[in-house]
Amino acid sequence: MPAKILIIKLGATGDVVRTTPLLRRLEGGVTWVTAAKNKCLLEGLSGLPRELRSLTWEDRGALEGEFFDLAISLEDDPQTAELLNKVRVGRMF
């Protein structure tokens, strides 16, 4: 069964763009939580070998209770860390 992966990277648009190469290296479906202004960048990606679901920070409640094999949080503030307490995670980075 393919892995379910959660990426949390909200911030600067340039940082989100620089982080997108992860999508070609990770195996499994990816859910990416980002700032509303960056969601269109993720939705416009093509040719990915896997499923990509993008959610805005404001829509993060949709993830509550969901299980992810791997969570990658690229933020360091308490608010984004709290999201990891609302999902179930196998491994966290």
N, C-alpha and C positions, 0 to 999 in steps of 0.2 A: 504494500500500500504506500503510495507517495506521501511524503512528509507534508505537514501543514506548517507554514512559516509565517510569523508575524514580524514585520519591520515597522519600527516607530521612528520616523524622521520627519519632523515638522518644519523647522526653521527656514533658513535662507534658501532661496530657490537654487542658487548655485550649488549648495551642499546637497540638495536633493538630486540634482542632475549628476553630480559627481558620484553619488551613491548608487545610481541605477545599474552600473555594471554588475553589482551583486546579483541582479535578476538572472543573468546568464550563467552564473556559477552555482546557484542554489538549485537543488533538486526538490521538486514538489510545488504545490500551490502556494502562492504568496499573497498575504493580505498586508497592505501598506497603509498605515495611518499617517496622514500628512496635513499640513495647513491647507485651507480651502483654496488659496491662490496657487498651490502646487498640484492640485488634483488633476488638472487638465494635462500636465506634463506626463503623468503616469498613464492616463487614459489614452494618450496619443502614441504610446510605444507599440511597435509592431514587430512581428517576427520572433516573439518570445516562445521558447519551447514549453511553456507552462501557463497555467491560469494565473492571472493577476487581478486581484480585487483591490481597489483603492477606496479608502474612506477618509472623510475629513475628520479633523479633531472633534468637531461638533457632533459627528455621527458615531463617535467611539462607543456609545452605549449599546450599539448593535452587537458588539463583541462580547458582552457580559456573559460569563459562563462557558464561552467557547474554548475548545482545547486546541493548543498548538504544540507541535513537537519541538519547535525551536522559536524563541522570541529574541529578536535583535533590537535593542533600544539604543539609538544613537543620540539620545537626549540625556541631559543630566539634571533635570529639575524635578522637584517632588510631584508636580501635577502629572507629568508623563509616567513617572515611576508608579504612581497610584493605579494607572491603567493595568499594569502587570498584576496587581492584586485582584483585579476583577475578571481575569481570564485564567484558565488552567494551562500550565506550561510544563513540558517535559524538561527542556534545557533552556537556559537563559544566557544571553551574551550582552 
